[in-house]
Amino acid sequence: MDIIYQDKDIVVCIKPAGVVSTDEPGGLPDLVRQALGDTNIRTVHRLDRVVSGLMVLARRAKAASALSRQIREGEFEKEYLAVVHGTP
């Protein structure tokens, strides 16, 4: 798990494939809490376990609320790239 960006409100990191994005032991929020020593990390969106990619996590309740609103209102976009080996 690499942290790409962080400030007082958010953390942007790479979720490796095989790691869950939900808040459970060994999940990405737990790993970020351990890495930063910040117990306030909150998940605001998810990626499937088998998918790797950037995730935005909130560091404060106000940031989590603002990000959740942006997701609900379609202001927050995800873009996927599928890499396939062989014939699909």
Summary of the structure (lengths in Angstrom):
residues: 88
radius of gyration: 13.6
end to end distance: 29.1
largest distance: 45.8
contacts: 218
relative contact order: 0.21
helix: 24%
strand: 22%
